[in-house]
């Protein structure tokens, strides 16, 4: 699902924001981020991946921090929340952190 945020008259190239709410996605997050980064870079698209983690007990946020070290904090943005606050509020908070004019909402579990 993508939503255009800027008007057609806005200056600058398009940027894509992928919003990934996570809870216990330690094993899936490296794969989904690798697939997204490869797709964006192969197509020379500007992007960011915004991960909203609900204090996953499996330490998903630690894996995301490692991925930030590989791909850069400007590409992988982590928003850690203090507990399991729910999918709806994760999307709402994550949307506020997206800077792209196209936003893609995805599940991190590869479904």
Secondary structure, 3 states (H helix, E strand, C coil): CEEECCCCCCCCCCEEEEEEEECCCHHHHHHHHHHHHHHHHHCCCEEEEEEEECCCCCCHHHHHHHHHHHHCCCCEEEEECCCCCCHHHHHHHHHCCCCCCEEEEEECCCC
